[in-house]
Amino acid sequence: MTDDTQALLSTYAPSNTSIRALQSQPLIIFAGITSAGKNTIMNELLKTGEYHHVVTSTTRAPRENDGVMEVSGVDYHFLTTEQAVAKLQNREYLEAANVHGKINGVLASEFEIAAQSGKVPIIDVDVQGVAAFKKLSDKVIAIFVVPPSYDEWVKRMRNRYPNDAAFNEAWPVRRKSAIMELEIALSQPYYHFIVNENIVEATHAAYAIAHKAGDEFNQIDRSFHVWAERILQELTSSR
């Protein structure tokens, strides 16, 4: 990445037109620790036909996942560096960042597509991304997904790796990341928490949050907040 591109990213701010595209409608954001199941819940919501999946853009090359190549416009919008720099200069991104030397971001055009189709935009981002969107719009509804227990989370994590050696190598980084994400989410007043023990119930809970009259919180939110605190305590005491 050139110094000029890095400078563009470090001082980037979306245009007023881009911000208005975001602010014109609610945005449902899913965050959560790895293997909590946020993508599964999102996919279930998308099956209803009521939501628009906000596809992020990247300048990295498409990858093969489980023998299937990523598809532009479905998995990511794959752009050339020149295309991404032009969009930065035109302030077409709502947020953009340097990710391992590549330009990753969310384009305002995604929200224009959602508005035109009459669908609610939903997206999966990390906790830093949630904070960035919350600064731009008061219509952002943030949902943080957690597993039903620490033991279940470790089990799900192990299933992501071919053997114990691979899991043990990745574990310190994954554990540190999960602690950081939970600490940030629990410190913010705007997160709804969902415990993903049963995908049907978790999807129903997400749907109910997305369709509340305003971003209201209730006793269920508070009880799931306590649940997330308990998982964080177990994580911080584990090794």
Secondary structure, 3 states (H helix, E strand, C coil): CCHHHHHHHHCCCCCHHHHHHHHCCCEEEEEECCCCCHHHHHHHHHCCCCEEECCCEECCCCCEECCEECCECCCEEECCHHHHHHHHHCCCEEEEEEECCEEEEEECHHHHHHHHHCCEEEEECCHHHHHHHHHHCCCEEEEEEECCCHHHHHHHHHCCCCCHHHHHHHHHHHHHHHHHHHHHHHHCCCEEEEECCCHHHHHHHHHHHHCCCCCCCCHHHHHHHHHHHHHHHHHHHCC
